[in-house]
Amino acid sequence: MLVAIQEEPLATIDQLAEKTGISKPTVAKRLKLLEGNLPKERVGNHPEGRYFTVTPKINNKAIGLEYFGVICEISKAGDIKRIEKLVDVHPYTQYRARCFGKQNGLFLQFRIPAGTKPLLIELLDELQNMNYLGGYTQLPPEKEPPVYTTLSIKGWNPTKMSWDFDWDRWLESKIRKRDVIIEKQKGNALEWIMKKDVHIIHEVMGGARRKNLEIIQALNRKGVDITPQTFSRRYKMIQQECFNGYRTNFDPTIFDVYNSVIITGNGDRKCLRNLRDRLVSNPIPFASTLRVSDDHLFWYLRLQSLHLSNVLARLHGALDDMSVYVLDYSSSLAYYVWPEAFDGEQRRWKTGHAFIVDEPLNAIK
């Protein structure tokens, strides 16, 4: 069932029964167990008992947002908690996790309104002036859409309780150029998007497999009134322009993939492009996010220790200035798009200095 859901994240019970050969009553019963409870309102961690979740791949450009990533050097445990409190209340946080490696501190990701990068840098500079940060390293901006892979349980060996994957064979495999299709982030949903639509995006990020009625009821409980007819129409528009499809995320504790790392470095542009194309053409069976910007590589990976050693050994010879950061999964949090950051009347994201810089800073003073 999990393989079938990964291949078709929004498959219905009827479709899953047909793909797996399992009876519909059994599929329905097992799905209820596998899906567990709903996630917290703003934070996207997997609650206990939830084996997987299906989430949309947000088309940042279409909704007027852009990616901003940074690794912050923080030496004191108290300062780490202080910065975590700040990003918890920041309106545009996407993800945070404690990291250890070349720099110890926090790995932070934001979805920010296009053109507001200087404000984030000002916020970081102020935190450094206050001696909460020892320094920070900006990650290169996205010049091309990132490549995502998800945990594929087709590679899981239940007898060995490990993953069967040959990195040498993968790196030597032929790239099938016909399969190298990277989704471009395009469109301009800001021409029609409303605050209710942002509420829908927020709610779908908490679980995209729910029925429309369940999502509508969740919206109504938050004071967002929307009829089934309006929801169906607006959701279709959101799916077409604001999402680049869906992905299935498994709880890493189930398959022993606690190890999350970030690998950065510079290398030959052709070599890095081939790595990206190979990942698109023949995805690895582990959750990862690869960003290639000219001669710079950023690769987030979640995999077993044995496989971590293998990939590091092979990348070390191909990259200059390679840096490795180990992420603490237990402290990581993912955040949904926050509707209150959107000005429905002006049809734009709030970009004021007070909103992006001053108010988050005041939360830790």
CORURBEL-V45353 format. One record per backbone hydrogen bond with DSSP energy under -0.5 kcal/mol. CO is the residue of the C=O (numbers start at 1). NH is the residue of the N-H. Records with the same first field share a line. If there is no record, write none. Layout:
BEGIN
CO->NH, NH
END
This chain:
BEGIN
1->5
2->6
3->7
4->8
8->11
12->16
13->17
14->18
15->19
16->20
17->21
23->27
24->28
25->29
26->30
27->31
28->32
29->33
30->34
31->35
32->36
34->51, 52
42->336
45->47
47->50
49->51
51->251
53->55, 249
54->208
55->247
56->58
57->244
58->60
59->63
60->63, 65
61->64
62->189, 190
64->114
66->112
68->110
69->139
70->72, 108
71->137
72->74, 106
73->134, 135
76->80
77->81
78->82
79->83
80->84
81->85
82->86
83->87
84->88
85->89
86->89, 90
90->93
92->111
94->335
95->109
96->333
97->107
98->328
99->105
100->326
104->74
105->99
106->72, 108
107->97
108->70
109->94, 95
110->68, 112
112->66
113->116
116->119, 120
117->121
118->122
119->123
120->124
121->125
122->126
123->127
124->128
125->129
126->130
127->132, 133
128->131
135->73
136->138
137->71
141->143
146->148
147->290
149->288
151->153
152->155
153->156
155->164
156->158
157->161, 162
162->157
163->165
165->167
166->170
167->171
168->172
169->173
170->173
174->176
175->177
176->179
177->180
179->181
180->182
181->183
184->186
188->191
189->192, 193
194->197, 198
195->199
196->200
197->201
198->202
199->203
200->204
201->205
202->206
203->206
204->207
206->39
207->210
211->215
212->216
213->217
214->218
215->219
216->220
217->221
218->222
219->222, 224
220->223
223->225
227->231
228->232
229->233
230->234
231->235
232->236
233->237
234->238
235->239
236->240
237->241
238->242, 243
242->59
245->57
247->55, 249
248->250
249->53
251->254, 255
252->257
253->256
258->260
259->303
260->327
261->301
262->325
263->299
264->323
265->297
266->320
268->272
269->273
270->274
271->275
272->276
273->277
274->278
275->279
276->280
277->281
278->282
285->152
287->302
288->149
289->300
290->147
291->293, 298
293->296
295->267
296->293
297->265
298->291
299->263, 301
300->289
301->261
302->287
303->259
304->308
305->309
306->310
307->311
308->312
309->313
310->314
311->315
312->316
313->317
315->318, 319
320->266
323->264
324->102
325->262, 327
326->100
327->260, 329
328->331
329->332
333->96
334->44
337->339
338->341
339->342
341->350
342->344
343->347, 348
348->343
352->356
353->357, 358
354->359
357->361
358->362
359->363
361->364
362->365
END
